Amino acid sequence: MPRSLRLPAVASAAAVLGVAAVFSLQGVWPWTRPGEHAVSVVELFEQKADTLRRGETISEVFARNGAPGFVLSPQSSRALFDPRRLRPGLVFTFITSGADSTPNRVVFRDGPERRVTLAAAPDGWTASEEVVHWATTPTVVQGTMTSSLYVALDSDVPDSVFTAGDRIRLAWDLADVFAWQVDFTRDIRPGDQFRVLVERRQSEEGEVRYGRILAGDLTINGSRFTAFRFGGEDGATGFYDAEGRSLRRAFLLAPVQFRRISSRMSSARRHPILGTVRRHQGIDYAANAGTPVMAAGKGVVRSRGWSDGYGNLVEIRHANGITTRYGHLRGFAKGLSVGDRVDQGEVIGYVGSTGLSTAPHLHYEFRVNGVPRNPRNTDFGSGDPVPASQLAVFDAERSRLTLLMAVPRTFVATGPEGDRVVSEPAAGVRE
């Protein structure tokens, strides 16, 4: 149901330009008596918000809001605005000025950084864009885990700091940063501590979202783990410990963001469909259908297609005789072909339940010279450390991030008590 709001245009201008600017433009100041020729005009405008529904065209949503026959003006470039590529769920704000009953402006956001305005013209609708500016504040979230990282974040971080969706993303991203140091499905104990420095971004419209993780500090089962974001001279960005050692390995610990491991490697497992006892040569990660599946490491696509019990399968060949398999996929990444080179973390497909499968999950196999190995207990060695020529720069950045974690702009304390404390910035600390 479209939402409607009717406001005086002068009030809106005052909010944007400031009261003095409005009076200055009219030639009238609030502390003087208006002359006999002074004119005060209050023009009303109406705003209605509506959502593009699944399977609906932009012409249909425009017609529903009093603007039938949508045509894009020849003056507008489809590179700027292509109505054929709009996604369901997009919110349009229809603006009607004065006594006119037909909207003459339509505004929508098709991404976090861009606002598009469509203006009515004699030959159709013209499109213009503007950048949405975001202010970034370093924010520290810390707390005590009782059962899981996500539960701690979700139960005690308020929506005013991060939305529910951002809290989920933060939990996943933090687990990815420490994926090779901590198994968040098995290692967590009640009382384990976490502290993470992240970017909290706020738009000029007041919208809040989570940016990037900058640093993290975990105490898990008595062991401490640290991570610092750092970009080298080559432009590559990664996470390193306090000594400059990379937290990244040659292969991801898990190539999908999963809810749980539904089946581990086994020499004798009863197959849930066939009912026979047979070897299970991989790990099954239960996840929602459509969840992106990533290449575990750099390599070349060896096969892509249907493979009996695997259903839709991707196999990647890596260096040193290593191959990885990704089974039961719902579909493949657009454009993925045999022979393509892929990088670690690149999306190659999506979780499904094709082949011999009872529910959506990823079947993941890791093989060395054709022999199945358990990737969760295989040592692949460390990634490349910070180059010696960059160590001084890294040390300075680590010190800066450590100081920001010690005295944050916004401090959210989580835990059973639910305490929250807001701290003032330290002297000499800049955003």
C-alpha positions as CSV (number, residue, x, y, z in Angstrom):
1,M,0.0,0.0,0.0
2,P,1.6,3.3,-1.0
3,R,2.4,5.7,1.9
4,S,1.5,9.3,1.4
5,L,2.8,12.5,3.0
6,R,1.7,16.1,2.2
7,L,4.1,18.9,3.2
8,P,4.6,22.6,2.5
9,A,7.5,23.1,0.0
10,V,8.9,26.1,2.0
11,A,9.3,24.0,5.1
12,S,11.2,21.4,3.0
13,A,13.5,24.1,1.6
14,A,14.1,25.5,5.0
15,A,15.2,22.1,6.2
16,V,17.8,21.8,3.4
17,L,19.0,25.4,3.0
18,G,18.5,26.8,6.5
19,V,15.9,29.4,7.6
20,A,18.2,32.4,6.8
21,A,18.7,31.3,3.3
22,V,15.0,30.9,2.6
23,F,14.2,34.4,4.0
24,S,17.3,35.9,2.1
25,L,16.1,34.5,-1.2
26,Q,12.6,36.0,-0.6
27,G,14.1,39.4,0.4
28,V,12.4,39.2,3.8
29,W,14.0,38.7,7.2
30,P,12.0,37.4,10.2
31,W,12.8,40.5,12.4
32,T,11.5,43.1,9.8
33,R,8.0,44.0,8.8
34,P,7.3,42.8,5.3
35,G,6.6,45.6,2.7
36,E,3.4,45.8,0.9
37,H,4.9,44.0,-2.1
38,A,6.3,41.1,-0.2
39,V,4.7,37.8,-1.2
40,S,4.7,34.6,0.8
41,V,3.9,31.5,-1.3
42,V,3.5,28.1,0.3
43,E,3.3,25.4,-2.3
44,L,2.1,22.0,-1.2
45,F,3.6,18.8,-2.5
46,E,2.7,15.2,-1.9
47,Q,5.0,12.2,-1.5
48,K,4.0,8.6,-1.9
49,A,6.3,5.6,-1.4
50,D,5.6,2.4,-3.3
51,T,7.6,-0.8,-3.9
52,L,8.4,-2.6,-7.1
53,R,6.9,-6.1,-6.7
54,R,8.3,-9.4,-8.0
55,G,7.4,-9.9,-11.7
56,E,6.3,-6.3,-12.0
57,T,7.6,-3.7,-14.6
58,I,8.3,-0.1,-13.8
59,S,5.4,0.9,-16.0
60,E,3.0,-1.0,-13.7
61,V,4.3,0.7,-10.5
62,F,4.2,4.1,-12.2
63,A,0.6,3.5,-13.4
64,R,-0.5,2.5,-9.9
65,N,0.7,5.8,-8.7
66,G,-0.9,8.1,-11.2
67,A,1.7,8.2,-14.0
68,P,0.7,5.7,-16.7
69,G,2.6,5.1,-19.9
70,F,6.1,5.2,-18.6
71,V,8.6,6.2,-21.4
72,L,12.3,7.0,-20.9
73,S,13.3,10.3,-22.6
74,P,15.8,9.9,-25.5
75,Q,17.9,12.4,-23.6
76,S,18.5,9.8,-20.8
77,S,21.3,7.2,-21.1
78,R,20.4,3.6,-20.4
79,A,23.9,3.3,-18.9
80,L,22.7,5.7,-16.2
81,F,19.2,4.2,-15.8
82,D,18.0,1.0,-17.4
83,P,14.4,0.2,-16.3
84,R,14.8,-3.4,-17.5
85,R,17.4,-4.1,-14.7
86,L,15.5,-3.0,-11.7
87,R,15.2,-5.5,-8.9
88,P,12.0,-6.4,-6.9
89,G,11.8,-4.6,-3.5
90,L,13.1,-1.3,-4.9
91,V,11.3,1.7,-3.2
92,F,10.1,4.6,-5.4
93,T,9.0,7.9,-3.9
94,F,6.5,9.7,-6.2
95,I,6.4,13.5,-5.7
96,T,3.4,15.6,-6.9
97,S,3.7,19.4,-6.7
98,G,0.9,22.0,-6.2
99,A,-2.5,21.2,-7.5
100,D,-1.2,18.7,-10.1
101,S,-2.5,15.2,-9.6
102,T,0.2,13.6,-11.7
103,P,3.7,12.9,-10.2
104,N,6.4,15.1,-11.8
105,R,9.4,13.6,-9.9
106,V,10.3,10.1,-8.8
107,V,13.2,9.3,-6.5
108,F,14.8,5.9,-5.7
109,R,18.0,4.4,-4.4
110,D,19.4,1.5,-6.4
111,G,22.4,1.1,-4.2
112,P,24.0,2.4,-1.0
113,E,26.0,5.0,-2.9
114,R,23.6,6.3,-5.5
115,R,20.2,8.2,-5.6
116,V,18.4,8.4,-9.0
117,T,15.8,11.1,-9.7
118,L,13.4,10.8,-12.6
119,A,11.8,14.1,-13.8
120,A,8.8,14.4,-16.1
121,A,9.6,16.0,-19.5
122,P,7.5,16.4,-22.7
123,D,9.2,13.5,-24.4
124,G,9.3,11.1,-21.4
125,W,11.2,10.9,-18.1
126,T,14.7,12.1,-17.7
127,A,17.1,10.5,-15.3
128,S,19.8,12.1,-13.2
129,E,22.0,10.7,-10.4
130,E,23.7,11.9,-7.3
131,V,26.2,10.4,-4.9
132,V,24.9,9.5,-1.4
133,H,27.5,10.6,1.1
134,W,28.3,8.5,4.2
135,A,30.1,9.6,7.3
136,T,32.3,6.8,8.8
137,T,32.9,6.4,12.5
138,P,35.2,3.7,14.0
139,T,33.0,1.7,16.3
140,V,34.1,-1.0,18.9
141,V,31.8,-3.9,19.7
142,Q,32.8,-6.1,22.5
143,G,31.3,-8.8,24.6
144,T,31.1,-12.2,26.2
145,M,29.9,-15.3,24.3
146,T,27.6,-17.7,26.0
147,S,26.7,-20.0,23.1
148,S,27.8,-18.3,19.8
149,L,29.2,-15.1,18.4
150,Y,26.0,-14.4,16.5
151,V,23.8,-14.8,19.6
152,A,26.0,-12.4,21.5
153,L,25.9,-9.8,18.7
154,D,22.3,-10.1,17.9
155,S,20.9,-10.0,21.5
156,D,22.9,-7.1,22.8
157,V,23.8,-4.8,20.0
158,P,20.9,-2.3,19.5
159,D,19.4,-1.5,16.1
160,S,20.6,2.0,16.5
161,V,24.2,0.8,16.2
162,F,23.7,-1.9,13.5
163,T,20.6,-3.4,11.9
164,A,19.8,-7.1,12.4
165,G,21.0,-7.9,8.9
166,D,24.3,-6.1,9.6
167,R,24.8,-8.0,12.8
168,I,24.5,-11.3,10.9
169,R,27.0,-10.0,8.3
170,L,29.4,-8.9,11.0
171,A,29.2,-12.3,12.7
172,W,29.9,-14.1,9.4
173,D,32.7,-11.6,8.4
174,L,34.4,-11.9,11.8
175,A,34.3,-15.7,11.5
176,D,35.8,-15.5,8.1
177,V,38.7,-13.3,9.4
178,F,39.6,-15.9,12.0
179,A,38.5,-19.0,10.1
180,W,41.9,-20.7,10.3
181,Q,42.5,-19.8,13.9
182,V,39.0,-20.5,15.4
183,D,36.3,-23.0,14.5
184,F,33.3,-21.1,15.6
185,T,31.1,-24.2,15.4
186,R,33.2,-26.2,17.9
187,D,35.7,-24.1,19.8
188,I,33.4,-21.6,21.6
189,R,33.1,-21.9,25.4
190,P,30.9,-19.8,27.7
191,G,32.9,-16.8,28.8
192,D,35.0,-16.4,25.7
193,Q,35.6,-12.8,24.8
194,F,35.5,-10.8,21.6
195,R,36.4,-7.2,20.7
196,V,36.1,-5.9,17.1
197,L,36.8,-2.5,15.6
198,V,34.4,-1.9,12.6
199,E,33.3,1.0,10.5
200,R,29.8,2.4,11.3
201,R,28.6,4.4,8.3
202,Q,25.7,6.9,8.4
203,S,24.2,8.6,5.4
204,E,23.1,12.2,5.2
205,E,19.5,10.8,5.4
206,G,20.2,9.0,8.7
207,E,20.5,5.5,7.4
208,V,23.1,3.4,9.3
209,R,25.0,0.4,8.0
210,Y,28.1,-1.6,8.7
211,G,31.2,-1.0,6.7
212,R,34.4,-3.1,7.1
213,I,36.1,-4.9,9.9
214,L,39.4,-3.0,10.8
215,A,40.7,-5.1,13.6
216,G,39.7,-7.9,16.0
217,D,40.8,-9.4,19.3
218,L,39.4,-12.7,20.5
219,T,40.0,-14.8,23.6
220,I,38.8,-18.3,22.9
221,N,39.2,-21.2,25.4
222,G,42.2,-19.4,27.0
223,S,44.0,-18.5,23.8
224,R,44.2,-15.0,22.4
225,F,44.0,-14.2,18.6
226,T,44.4,-10.8,17.0
227,A,43.8,-9.5,13.5
228,F,44.7,-6.1,11.8
229,R,43.5,-5.0,8.4
230,F,46.4,-3.8,6.2
231,G,46.8,-2.9,2.5
232,G,50.2,-3.3,1.0
233,E,51.9,-1.4,-1.9
234,D,50.5,-3.9,-4.4
235,G,46.9,-2.8,-3.5
236,A,46.0,-6.2,-1.9
237,T,44.4,-6.0,1.5
238,G,44.4,-8.8,4.1
239,F,44.4,-9.5,7.8
240,Y,47.6,-10.1,9.8
241,D,48.5,-10.8,13.4
242,A,50.5,-8.5,15.6
243,E,53.7,-9.8,14.1
244,G,52.7,-9.2,10.5
245,R,51.9,-12.9,9.8
246,S,49.0,-13.5,7.3
247,L,45.9,-15.0,8.7
248,R,45.0,-16.3,5.2
249,R,45.9,-19.8,4.0
250,A,46.1,-21.3,0.5
251,F,42.6,-22.7,1.0
252,L,39.4,-21.5,2.7
253,L,38.5,-23.6,5.7
254,A,34.9,-23.6,4.5
255,P,33.8,-22.4,1.0
256,V,30.3,-21.4,2.1
257,Q,28.7,-19.5,5.0
258,F,27.0,-22.4,6.6
259,R,24.6,-23.0,9.5
260,R,26.2,-26.2,10.6
261,I,28.1,-29.2,9.4
262,S,25.4,-31.8,8.7
263,S,27.8,-34.7,7.8
264,R,31.5,-35.1,8.2
265,M,34.0,-37.4,6.4
266,S,33.4,-41.0,7.3
267,S,34.7,-44.4,6.2
268,A,31.2,-45.9,6.8
269,R,28.1,-43.7,6.7
270,R,24.5,-44.9,5.9
271,H,23.4,-42.9,2.9
272,P,20.2,-41.0,3.7
273,I,18.5,-41.8,0.4
274,L,20.1,-45.1,-0.8
275,G,20.1,-46.6,2.7
276,T,23.4,-48.4,2.0
277,V,26.6,-48.0,4.1
278,R,29.3,-46.3,2.1
279,R,32.3,-44.0,2.5
280,H,31.5,-40.3,2.8
281,Q,34.4,-38.6,1.1
282,G,33.6,-35.0,1.9
283,I,32.0,-32.6,4.3
284,D,28.4,-31.5,4.0
285,Y,27.7,-27.9,5.0
286,A,24.0,-27.2,5.7
287,A,23.0,-23.7,4.3
288,N,20.0,-21.9,2.8
289,A,19.3,-22.6,-0.8
290,G,20.9,-19.9,-3.0
291,T,23.8,-19.2,-0.6
292,P,26.9,-18.3,-2.6
293,V,29.6,-21.0,-2.9
294,M,33.2,-19.8,-3.2
295,A,36.3,-21.3,-4.7
296,A,38.3,-22.6,-1.8
297,G,41.6,-21.6,-3.5
298,K,43.1,-20.3,-6.7
299,G,42.8,-22.7,-9.6
300,V,41.3,-23.7,-12.9
301,V,37.7,-25.0,-13.5
302,R,38.1,-28.6,-14.5
303,S,34.5,-29.5,-14.9
304,R,31.1,-27.8,-14.6
305,G,27.8,-29.6,-15.1
306,W,25.7,-32.6,-14.0
307,S,27.4,-35.6,-12.3
308,D,25.0,-38.3,-11.2
309,G,24.7,-38.3,-7.4
310,Y,26.5,-35.0,-7.1
311,G,23.9,-33.2,-9.1
312,N,25.3,-29.9,-10.3
313,L,29.0,-30.2,-9.7
314,V,32.0,-27.9,-10.1
315,E,35.5,-29.3,-9.8
316,I,38.6,-27.1,-9.6
317,R,42.2,-28.1,-10.2
318,H,44.8,-26.4,-8.0
319,A,48.6,-26.5,-7.7
320,N,50.4,-29.5,-6.2
321,G,48.0,-32.2,-7.3
322,I,45.0,-30.7,-5.3
323,T,41.4,-30.7,-6.6
324,T,38.2,-29.6,-4.9
325,R,34.6,-30.5,-5.6
326,Y,31.4,-28.6,-4.9
327,G,28.3,-30.7,-5.2
328,H,24.4,-30.5,-5.1
329,L,24.5,-26.9,-6.5
330,R,21.3,-25.2,-7.4
331,G,23.1,-23.4,-10.2
332,F,26.4,-22.0,-11.4
333,A,27.9,-18.5,-11.3
334,K,27.0,-16.6,-14.4
335,G,29.6,-17.1,-17.1
336,L,31.5,-19.8,-15.3
337,S,33.1,-22.2,-17.9
338,V,35.5,-25.1,-18.0
339,G,39.1,-23.7,-18.3
340,D,38.3,-20.5,-16.4
341,R,40.8,-19.3,-13.8
342,V,39.2,-18.5,-10.4
343,D,40.6,-16.8,-7.4
344,Q,40.1,-17.8,-3.7
345,G,36.8,-16.5,-2.5
346,E,35.3,-16.1,-6.0
347,V,31.7,-17.2,-6.3
348,I,31.4,-20.3,-8.5
349,G,27.8,-21.4,-7.7
350,Y,24.9,-21.5,-5.2
351,V,23.8,-24.0,-2.6
352,G,21.0,-26.3,-3.7
353,S,19.7,-29.9,-3.3
354,T,20.3,-31.5,-6.7
355,G,21.3,-35.1,-7.2
356,L,21.1,-37.5,-4.3
357,S,20.3,-34.9,-1.6
358,T,17.5,-34.6,1.0
359,A,17.9,-30.9,1.8
360,P,19.9,-27.8,0.7
361,H,23.6,-28.2,1.5
362,L,27.0,-28.0,-0.1
363,H,28.9,-31.3,-0.5
364,Y,32.6,-30.3,-0.4
365,E,35.5,-32.6,-1.2
366,F,39.2,-31.9,-0.9
367,R,41.6,-34.3,-2.7
368,V,45.3,-34.6,-3.0
369,N,46.5,-36.7,-6.0
370,G,43.0,-38.1,-6.1
371,V,42.9,-39.2,-2.4
372,P,40.2,-37.5,-0.2
373,R,41.6,-35.5,2.7
374,N,39.8,-33.7,5.5
375,P,40.4,-30.0,4.8
376,R,39.5,-29.0,8.4
377,N,42.6,-30.7,9.9
378,T,45.1,-30.3,7.0
379,D,47.9,-27.8,7.5
380,F,48.4,-25.7,4.4
381,G,51.0,-23.4,5.9
382,S,50.7,-19.6,6.4
383,G,50.1,-17.1,3.7
384,D,52.6,-14.4,2.7
385,P,53.6,-12.1,5.6
386,V,53.8,-8.4,5.4
387,P,56.9,-7.6,3.2
388,A,60.0,-6.5,5.1
389,S,59.9,-3.2,3.2
390,Q,56.3,-2.5,4.6
391,L,56.8,-3.6,8.2
392,A,57.3,0.0,9.5
393,V,54.1,1.1,7.8
394,F,52.3,-2.0,9.1
395,D,53.6,-1.3,12.7
396,A,52.2,2.3,12.5
397,E,48.8,1.1,11.3
398,R,48.6,-1.7,13.9
399,S,49.4,0.9,16.6
400,R,46.6,3.2,15.2
401,L,44.0,0.5,15.2
402,T,45.1,-0.7,18.6
403,L,44.5,2.8,20.0
404,L,41.1,3.0,18.3
405,M,40.1,-0.2,19.9
406,A,41.3,1.0,23.3
407,V,39.4,4.3,23.2
408,P,36.5,4.0,20.8
409,R,34.1,6.6,19.5
410,T,31.2,4.4,20.1
411,F,31.6,1.6,22.7
412,V,29.0,-1.1,22.8
413,A,29.5,-3.6,25.7
414,T,27.6,-6.8,25.3
415,G,27.1,-9.6,27.7
416,P,24.6,-11.1,30.1
417,E,24.1,-7.7,31.8
418,G,23.5,-6.0,28.5
419,D,25.5,-2.9,29.6
420,R,26.2,-0.2,27.0
421,V,28.7,2.6,27.5
422,V,29.4,5.5,25.1
423,S,33.0,6.9,25.4
424,E,34.5,10.2,24.3
425,P,37.3,10.1,21.7
426,A,40.9,10.2,23.0
427,A,43.0,13.3,22.6
428,G,44.9,13.2,19.3
429,V,42.7,10.5,17.8
430,R,41.3,11.4,14.4
431,E,38.5,9.8,12.5
